[in-house]
Amino acid sequence: MSNTILLDGHSLDRAALVKIANGAQVELDTEALKRVERAAAFLSEQVAREEPIYGVSTGFGSNADKLLGGRRARDGQDAGESLHEELQRNLIVTHAVCVGEPFAPDVVRAMLGIRINTLLRGHSGIRVETLQALAAMLNAGIVPVVPQLGSVGASGDLAPLSHLAIVLIGGGEAFYQDERMPGGEALSRAGLEPVTLSHKEGLALNNGTAQMLATGVLALHRLEELLDTADLAAAMTIDAFAGRMGAFAPEVHALRPHPGQILTAENLRRLLAGSTLSDIPYHLVPRFKSWQSDSWAGEDSKNLSFDISWDWVSDTQRHGREKFYQRFKPFRGGKKHQPQDSYSLRCVPQVHGAVRDAVAQAARVLDIELNAVTDNPLVFPYAKAEHVEQQVISAGHFHGMPLALAMSYVKAAIPVLASISERRLNKLVDPATNDGLPAFLIGNEDGTESGYMIVQYTAAAIVNDLASRAMPTSVYSIPTSANAEDHVSMGANEARHVLAMTADLAKVLGLELATAAQALDFRRDMLNAAKALARDADAEAFATKVNGAPLTDAPNRAQFLDEVDGMRRELVDANSFHPGRIVSAAHAEVRKHVAFMGRDRALDDDVAAAVRMVESGAVLAASRSA
């Protein structure tokens, strides 16, 4: 039973729904079924009394003023079913009108799980046997074909949920054992019988927020993984920049304690723990110089794709800054002498953290909705009342605005996370901003190579596309049902957009990870090459990597060599240069998918592999294992 989820109408959470979406079976709680039975029996009693009840003995929406008669208007027109049964069947078959590509099976299974759970609350009037048939359809692996376009998010997700229900009554289409077929055939192959709907059952099945909730839950599940991936990509980029760690200190974030910000800063400290690149003294970081045949001595030089250099800061350039150069050696390499990095590095906690908070707010809303009753009217069989209108109450729980606004917040946050990732990627490839790394992260000694130049173009195109899709649908209501439903949420479109946008966010993060791995290799190897040279060479030999050296007979030549030797000894004494332990594990995983690019090659396979490693969770899993 480890892969079976018990549904009782009260305790479904997002993790359990994700399991149902991915194939877990469901079991119906016996106590919950007693509630269901009581509400169905109550409705039957009211129908027998010929009480006027919306959606039971009246039409729907703008037809709510039409009462069902005791017999058909045209004598002799026998359809083989009662008017109550015809009302519920017609509701489903006329409302299953969505268009477009079908939802993926995980979305549809999640919709079914949500609908079953909410009906178990016992306020919808559905019969036990109908609810059991719905669960049996889910457990049999029948996935109704639900086209993606058609819900306005009030009165619930009527059209897409009708595509679920139509299969239950033997119509529509479904996927079964990876084959698309008529719904009735899918039931037959699975050994199931179609259901004849009774009082209010059509309305109970199609009136609710299951599509927007299912897509929202699955979107948040992916986003929570992508937020951790974004932190990991940022950490790898920070190591590649030999970034400053002060911006992530706990005492800093205690002064502005937004929960997501604090969590992100803590995560970055954990990811970067053990790094000998972050907070490295500025003067030790060399800058890239194109490889030449005389750049390095020995056979090993043929394996390197770079040369390195520093500039010497002469006495005349130190005027007014003497105190600074007592602390730091008078050399300028790749790392600028400034105590702060650019916003895309320094403000990761504030930006990633704000996105985390947006996701957390949406999660709070969705967690409530998972165990809410969202159809109409609501049945209160135990209520003491003089009139049935006080026991079967028409309300508006089907209105998806709580979900719509929550998902609008998330929808606006996704391009923000993608944008800061692209900015870090751009900073890595731009020689004006990458702190001494090669332009476009390629040696390019012959001037023929583009390296990672166009990878940034792709990321920029995706970010622009995400930004253009971020307009909230929740602000644009279009009335329906002859203005009986005169304000709708459009929450189904909102959640569907967010789910689709997560896939493109994953692409941007994959591109950053691949680019950051390339940059990290250069940074680590350039520093370790400097360390090896410092170990094997004297001050004169090491000085060949320093620009601005005074002439041999210049009076300040001895001072220059003494300062060069001081930096050389500092490099010798330093530990080997490497990223943080968890970043190292993630870097090793990236290298399983995308090899270091020493010279230009076709990058289409590398880009596809970078996207797959994020979508599959491989790189995140490697970091978590570490």
C-alpha positions in Angstrom: 0.0 0.0 0.0 3.0 2.3 0.0 2.0 3.6 -3.4 -1.6 4.1 -2.4 -3.0 7.5 -1.2 -5.9 7.5 1.2 -8.4 10.2 0.3 -10.7 11.5 3.0 -11.6 15.0 1.8 -9.5 16.6 4.6 -5.9 15.6 4.5 -4.7 15.7 0.8 -1.5 17.7 0.5 0.6 18.7 -2.5 3.2 15.9 -2.1 0.4 13.3 -2.2 -1.2 14.8 -5.2 2.1 14.8 -7.1 2.3 11.1 -6.3 -1.2 10.5 -7.7 -0.3 12.5 -10.8 2.7 10.3 -11.3 0.8 7.0 -11.0 -0.1 6.3 -7.3 -3.4 4.6 -6.7 -6.2 6.1 -4.5 -8.3 4.5 -1.7 -11.5 6.1 -0.4 -11.9 6.6 3.3 -14.9 4.6 4.7 -16.0 7.4 7.1 -15.9 9.9 4.3 -18.1 7.6 2.2 -20.7 7.7 4.9 -20.8 11.5 4.6 -21.2 11.1 0.8 -24.0 8.6 1.2 -25.9 10.8 3.6 -25.8 13.8 1.3 -27.0 11.8 -1.7 -29.9 10.3 0.3 -30.9 13.8 1.4 -31.0 15.0 -2.1 -33.1 12.0 -3.2 -35.6 12.8 -0.4 -35.9 16.5 -1.6 -36.4 15.4 -5.2 -39.2 13.1 -4.1 -40.8 16.0 -2.4 -40.5 18.0 -5.7 -38.5 20.8 -4.0 -37.0 23.3 -6.4 -33.2 23.0 -6.1 -30.7 24.6 -8.4 -29.0 22.1 -10.7 -31.1 19.3 -9.4 -34.7 20.2 -10.4 -33.8 23.4 -12.3 -31.6 24.2 -15.2 -28.1 25.7 -14.9 -26.6 29.2 -15.1 -29.0 31.4 -17.0 -31.5 28.4 -17.2 -31.8 28.4 -13.4 -35.4 29.8 -13.7 -36.5 26.7 -15.6 -38.0 24.0 -13.4 -38.1 20.4 -14.5 -41.6 19.1 -15.0 -43.1 15.8 -13.9 -43.1 14.6 -17.6 -41.6 15.6 -20.9 -43.1 18.6 -22.8 -43.7 16.4 -25.8 -45.7 13.3 -25.2 -44.2 10.1 -26.7 -40.7 11.5 -26.7 -39.2 8.8 -24.4 -35.4 9.1 -24.2 -35.1 6.0 -21.9 -34.0 8.2 -19.0 -35.7 10.5 -16.5 -35.5 14.3 -16.9 -33.2 14.4 -13.9 -30.8 12.0 -15.5 -31.1 13.7 -18.9 -30.3 17.1 -17.2 -27.1 15.8 -15.7 -26.0 13.9 -18.8 -26.7 16.9 -21.0 -24.7 19.1 -18.7 -21.6 16.9 -19.3 -22.0 16.3 -23.0 -22.7 19.9 -23.9 -19.9 21.3 -21.7 -17.1 19.1 -22.9 -16.1 21.6 -25.6 -12.4 22.3 -24.8 -10.0 22.7 -27.7 -6.2 22.4 -28.3 -3.6 19.9 -27.3 -4.5 17.5 -24.5 -3.1 18.0 -21.0 -0.3 15.7 -20.1 -1.4 12.6 -18.1 0.0 13.9 -14.9 -2.2 16.9 -15.0 -5.3 14.9 -15.7 -4.6 12.4 -13.0 -4.1 15.2 -10.6 -7.4 16.7 -11.7 -9.1 13.4 -11.0 -7.5 13.1 -7.6 -8.6 16.6 -6.6 -12.2 16.0 -7.7 -12.5 12.7 -5.8 -11.1 14.3 -2.7 -13.4 17.3 -2.7 -16.5 15.1 -3.3 -15.5 13.0 -0.3 -16.4 16.0 1.9 -20.1 15.0 1.6 -21.5 18.4 0.5 -22.0 17.7 -3.2 -24.7 15.1 -3.4 -22.9 12.5 -5.5 -23.6 8.9 -4.8 -21.1 6.5 -3.3 -21.1 4.2 -6.3 -20.5 7.1 -8.8 -17.5 8.3 -6.7 -16.2 4.8 -6.5 -16.5 4.5 -10.3 -14.4 7.7 -10.7 -11.7 6.3 -8.4 -11.8 3.0 -10.3 -11.2 4.9 -13.5 -8.2 6.6 -12.0 -6.8 3.4 -10.5 -7.2 1.6 -13.8 -4.9 4.1 -15.6 -7.6 5.6 -17.8 -6.6 9.2 -18.6 -9.4 11.2 -20.2 -8.4 13.4 -23.1 -8.7 17.0 -21.8 -7.9 19.7 -24.3 -6.2 22.6 -22.6 -8.3 25.6 -23.7 -11.9 26.1 -22.5 -12.1 27.1 -18.8 -12.7 30.7 -17.7 -12.2 29.7 -14.0 -15.8 30.3 -12.9 -18.2 28.5 -12.7 -15.2 26.4 -11.8 -13.4 24.6 -14.6 -16.7 23.5 -16.2 -15.5 22.5 -19.7 -12.3 20.6 -18.8 -14.0 18.8 -15.9 -16.7 17.8 -18.3 -14.0 16.0 -20.4 -13.2 14.0 -17.3 -16.9 13.2 -16.6 -17.8 12.3 -20.1 -15.5 9.3 -20.1 -17.1 8.1 -16.9 -20.5 8.0 -18.7 -18.9 6.2 -21.7 -18.3 9.1 -24.0 -15.4 11.3 -25.0 -11.9 10.1 -25.5 -9.3 8.7 -23.2 -5.7 7.3 -23.2 -5.4 3.8 -22.0 -2.2 1.8 -22.0 -0.6 4.6 -24.1 -3.3 4.4 -26.8 -5.9 7.1 -27.5 -9.4 5.7 -28.0 -13.1 6.4 -27.4 -13.9 6.7 -23.7 -16.4 3.8 -23.7 -13.8 1.5 -25.2 -11.3 2.5 -22.6 -13.8 1.6 -19.8 -14.5 -1.7 -21.5 -10.9 -2.6 -21.9 -10.3 -1.8 -18.2 -13.3 -4.0 -17.2 -15.4 -1.0 -16.1 -19.0 0.0 -16.9 -20.2 3.5 -17.7 -22.2 5.3 -15.1 -25.7 6.8 -15.4 -25.7 10.1 -13.6 -28.3 10.8 -10.9 -29.4 14.0 -9.1 -26.8 16.8 -9.3 -24.0 14.3 -10.2 -23.1 16.0 -13.4 -22.8 19.3 -11.6 -20.8 17.7 -8.8 -18.4 16.3 -11.3 -17.8 19.4 -13.5 -18.3 22.3 -11.1 -15.0 23.0 -9.3 -11.5 24.3 -9.6 -9.6 21.1 -10.3 -7.9 22.1 -13.5 -6.4 25.3 -12.2 -5.6 23.6 -8.9 -3.9 20.6 -10.6 -1.8 22.7 -12.9 -1.0 25.0 -10.1 0.2 22.3 -7.8 2.3 20.6 -10.4 3.8 24.0 -11.4 4.7 24.8 -7.8 6.3 21.3 -7.4 8.5 22.1 -10.4 9.2 25.6 -9.3 10.4 24.5 -5.9 12.9 22.2 -7.6 13.9 25.0 -10.0 14.4 27.5 -7.2 16.9 25.1 -5.6 18.5 24.7 -9.1 18.6 28.5 -9.5 20.5 28.8 -6.2 22.9 26.1 -7.3 23.5 27.9 -10.7 24.1 31.1 -8.9 26.5 29.5 -6.5 28.5 28.0 -9.4 28.6 31.4 -11.0 29.7 33.1 -7.8 32.6 30.6 -7.5 33.5 31.2 -11.1 33.7 34.9 -10.3 35.6 34.3 -7.0 32.8 36.3 -5.5 32.4 38.0 -2.2 30.6 36.1 0.6 29.8 39.0 2.9 26.5 39.7 1.1 25.2 36.3 2.3 26.2 36.6 6.0 23.4 35.7 8.4 23.8 38.9 10.4 23.2 40.8 7.2 19.9 39.1 6.5 18.7 39.2 10.0 18.2 42.9 9.4 15.7 42.3 6.6 14.2 38.9 7.5 12.0 38.0 4.6 11.7 34.2 4.8 12.7 33.5 1.2 15.7 35.8 1.4 17.0 34.2 4.6 16.5 30.7 3.2 18.3 31.6 -0.1 21.3 33.2 1.8 21.6 30.2 4.0 21.4 27.9 0.9 24.2 29.9 -0.8 26.4 29.6 2.3 25.9 25.9 2.3 26.5 25.5 -1.4 29.7 27.5 -1.3 31.1 26.0 1.9 34.7 24.9 1.5 35.4 27.1 -1.5 38.9 28.5 -1.9 37.7 30.7 -4.7 35.2 32.9 -3.0 36.7 35.8 -1.0 40.1 35.2 -2.5 42.4 38.2 -2.2 41.9 40.5 -5.2 45.6 40.6 -6.2 46.0 36.8 -6.5 43.4 36.4 -9.3 45.1 36.6 -12.7 43.3 37.7 -15.8 43.1 35.8 -19.0 45.7 36.4 -21.7 45.7 34.6 -25.1 47.9 31.5 -25.2 51.1 31.8 -27.2 53.7 29.1 -28.0 56.1 30.7 -25.5 53.5 31.3 -22.8 54.5 28.3 -20.7 57.6 26.2 -20.3 57.5 22.4 -20.8 55.2 20.0 -22.5 52.3 20.8 -20.2 51.8 24.1 -21.9 50.3 22.4 -25.0 47.4 21.3 -22.8 46.6 24.8 -21.6 44.2 27.1 -23.5 45.2 30.3 -21.8 48.0 32.5 -20.6 47.7 34.7 -17.5 48.9 38.2 -16.5 48.7 40.9 -13.9 49.5 44.6 -14.0 52.0 46.1 -11.5 50.8 49.2 -9.6 53.9 51.5 -9.5 54.6 53.9 -6.6 53.2 56.8 -8.6 49.9 55.0 -9.0 49.6 54.3 -5.3 49.6 57.9 -4.2 46.8 58.5 -1.7 46.2 54.8 -1.6 49.3 53.7 0.4 47.3 52.2 3.2 45.3 50.0 0.8 48.5 48.6 -0.8 49.9 47.8 2.6 47.1 45.3 3.0 46.9 44.1 -0.6 49.8 43.4 -3.0 50.2 46.1 -5.7 49.0 44.0 -8.6 45.8 44.2 -10.7 44.6 41.0 -12.3 41.2 39.8 -13.1 39.3 40.7 -9.9 38.6 44.4 -9.4 39.6 45.9 -6.1 36.1 46.5 -4.8 34.3 45.0 -1.8 31.1 44.2 -3.7 30.0 42.2 -6.7 27.3 43.2 -9.2 23.7 42.9 -8.3 23.1 39.7 -10.2 25.6 38.0 -7.8 25.2 40.1 -4.6 21.4 40.3 -4.7 20.7 36.6 -5.3 19.1 36.3 -1.8 16.9 39.3 -2.3 15.7 38.2 -5.8 15.6 34.5 -5.5 14.2 34.9 -2.0 11.3 37.1 -3.3 10.4 34.5 -5.9 10.5 31.9 -3.1 8.1 34.0 -1.1 5.8 34.3 -4.1 5.8 30.5 -4.5 5.2 30.1 -0.7 2.2 32.4 -0.8 0.7 30.5 -3.7 1.4 27.2 -1.9 -0.6 28.5 1.1 -3.6 29.2 -1.1 -3.3 25.9 -3.0 -3.0 23.9 0.3 -6.3 25.3 1.4 -7.9 24.6 -1.9 -6.8 21.0 -2.0 -9.3 20.1 0.8 -12.0 22.7 -0.1 -15.5 22.1 -1.5 -15.7 24.0 -4.7 -18.9 23.0 -6.4 -22.4 24.6 -6.2 -24.9 24.3 -4.7 -23.6 23.1 -1.4 -25.6 20.4 0.5 -25.9 20.5 4.3 -27.9 17.4 5.1 -27.5 17.8 8.9 -28.5 21.4 9.1 -31.7 22.2 11.0 -33.8 24.4 8.7 -37.4 25.3 7.9 -36.8 25.3 4.1 -34.6 23.3 1.8 -33.0 26.5 0.6 -31.3 26.6 4.0 -29.9 23.1 3.4 -29.0 23.3 -0.3 -27.3 26.7 -0.6 -26.1 28.4 -3.8 -22.8 30.1 -3.2 -19.6 30.9 -5.2 -16.8 28.5 -4.1 -16.3 27.6 -7.7 -14.9 31.1 -8.4 -11.2 30.6 -8.9 -10.0 34.1 -8.0 -8.0 33.0 -4.9 -6.0 30.7 -7.1 -5.9 33.1 -10.0 -4.3 35.9 -8.1 -1.9 33.6 -6.3 -0.7 32.2 -9.7 -0.6 35.8 -11.1 2.0 36.5 -8.5 4.0 33.4 -9.4 3.6 34.2 -13.1 5.2 37.6 -12.6 8.0 36.0 -10.6 9.1 33.4 -13.1 10.6 35.9 -15.6 12.4 37.6 -12.7 14.2 34.4 -11.8 15.0 33.7 -15.5 16.2 37.3 -16.0 18.7 37.3 -13.2 20.0 34.0 -14.4 20.5 35.4 -17.9 22.3 38.4 -16.4 24.7 36.2 -14.6 25.3 34.2 -17.8 25.9 37.4 -19.8 28.3 38.7 -17.1 30.3 35.4 -17.5 30.8 35.7 -21.3 31.4 39.5 -21.5 35.1 40.3 -21.0 34.1 43.8 -19.7 32.3 42.2 -16.7 33.7 38.7 -16.2 36.6 39.7 -14.0 39.5 38.5 -16.1 38.0 35.4 -17.8 38.3 35.1 -21.6 35.8 36.7 -23.9 32.9 34.3 -24.5 34.8 31.7 -22.4 37.0 30.4 -25.2 40.8 30.7 -25.7 40.4 32.0 -29.3 44.1 32.4 -29.9 43.6 32.3 -33.7 40.6 34.7 -33.6 38.2 32.1 -35.2 36.1 31.1 -32.2 32.8 32.3 -30.7 32.6 30.1 -27.6 29.5 30.7 -25.5 28.6 33.9 -27.3 25.3 32.8 -28.8 24.2 30.8 -25.8 23.5 34.1 -24.1 21.3 35.1 -27.1 19.2 32.0 -26.6 18.8 32.7 -22.9 17.9 36.3 -23.7 15.2 35.2 -26.2 13.7 32.9 -23.6 13.6 35.6 -21.0 11.9 38.0 -23.4 9.3 35.3 -24.2 8.7 34.6 -20.6 8.3 38.3 -19.8 5.8 38.8 -22.7 3.7 35.9 -21.2 3.7 37.3 -17.7 0.7 39.6 -18.0 -1.9 38.3 -15.5 -5.0 36.8 -17.0 -6.8 37.3 -13.7 -7.3 41.1 -14.4 -9.3 40.4 -17.6 -12.8 38.9 -17.0 -15.1 38.1 -19.9 -18.7 37.4 -18.7 -20.3 34.1 -19.7 -23.7 32.3 -19.6 -25.7 35.2 -20.9 -24.3 37.4 -18.1 -25.5 35.1 -15.4 -21.8 34.4 -14.7 -20.8 38.1 -15.1 -17.4 38.0 -13.4 -14.9 35.1 -13.9 -11.4 34.5 -12.7 -9.5 33.2 -15.8 -7.5 31.2 -13.2 -7.3 28.1 -15.4 -5.4 30.0 -18.0 -3.2 31.6 -15.3 -2.1 28.2 -13.8 -1.7 26.6 -17.2 0.6 29.4 -18.3 2.7 29.1 -15.1 3.1 25.3 -15.6 4.2 25.9 -19.2 6.6 28.7 -18.2 8.4 26.5 -15.8 9.7 24.5 -18.7 11.3 27.6 -20.2 12.7 28.7 -16.9 14.5 25.3 -16.7 16.1 26.0 -20.1 17.6 29.3 -18.9 18.9 27.7 -15.8 20.4 24.8 -17.8 22.2 27.3 -20.0 23.6 29.2 -17.0 24.9 26.0 -15.4 26.7 24.9 -18.6 28.2 28.4 -19.0 29.1 28.6 -15.3 30.9 25.3 -15.5 33.0 26.5 -18.4 33.8 29.7 -16.5 34.6 27.8 -13.4 37.1 25.6 -15.2 38.9 28.6 -16.5 39.0 30.4 -13.2 40.2 27.3 -11.2 42.7 26.3 -13.9 44.1 29.8 -14.3 44.6 30.2 -10.5 46.1 26.7 -10.1 48.4 27.4 -13.1 49.5 30.6 -11.3 50.1 28.6 -8.1 52.2 26.0 -10.0 54.2 28.7 -11.7 54.8 30.3 -8.3 56.0 27.0 -6.9 58.4 26.3 -9.8 59.7 29.7 -10.7 61.7 32.4 -8.9 60.7 36.0 -8.8 62.4 36.9 -12.1 60.7 34.1 -14.0 57.3 34.8 -12.3 57.7 38.5 -13.2 57.3 37.6 -16.9 53.5 37.3 -16.2 53.4 40.9 -14.9 52.9 43.9 -17.1 54.4 47.3 -16.3 57.7 45.9 -14.9 60.4 48.5 -14.6 63.5 48.1 -16.8 66.4 46.0 -15.6 68.5 49.0 -14.6 65.6 51.1 -13.2 66.1 52.1 -9.6 62.8 50.6 -8.5 63.5 47.2 -10.1 64.5 45.6 -6.8 61.3 46.9 -5.1 59.3 45.4 -8.0 60.9 42.0 -7.8 60.5 42.0 -4.0 56.8 42.6 -4.4 56.5 40.0 -7.1 58.2 37.5 -4.9 55.7 38.4 -2.1 52.8 37.6 -4.3 54.6 34.4 -5.6 55.1 33.2 -2.0 51.4 33.9 -1.2 50.3 31.8 -4.1 52.7 29.0 -3.0 51.3 29.0 0.5 47.6 29.1 -0.6 45.6 25.9 -0.7 44.8 24.5 -4.1 42.0 26.5 -5.7 38.6 24.7 -6.0 34.9 25.6 -5.7 32.7 24.7 -2.7 32.2 21.0 -2.0 28.5 21.0 -3.2 29.3 23.2 -6.2 32.1 20.7 -7.0 29.6 17.8 -7.1 27.2 19.8 -9.3 30.1 20.8 -11.6 31.1 17.1 -11.9 27.5 16.2 -12.9 27.4 19.0 -15.5 30.6 17.6 -17.0 28.9 14.2 -17.4 26.5 15.9 -19.8 28.5 18.8 -21.2 32.3 18.6 -21.7 34.7 21.5 -21.4 35.0 23.4 -24.7 38.7 23.9 -25.4 37.9 24.9 -29.0 34.7 25.7 -30.8 32.4 22.8 -31.6 28.8 22.3 -32.5 26.9 23.2 -29.4 23.4 22.0 -30.2 23.8 18.7 -28.4 25.5 20.4 -25.5 22.6 22.9 -25.1 20.0 20.1 -25.3 22.0 18.1 -22.7 22.1 21.1 -20.4 18.4 21.5 -20.6 17.8 17.8 -20.0 20.0 17.7 -16.9 17.9 20.4 -15.3 14.5 18.9 -16.4 15.5 15.5 -15.2 16.8 16.9 -11.9 20.2 15.2 -12.4 22.4 18.1 -11.4 20.2 19.0 -8.4 20.2 15.4 -7.2 24.0 15.4 -7.4 24.2 18.5 -5.3 21.8 17.1 -2.8 23.8 13.9 -2.5 26.8 15.9 -1.7 
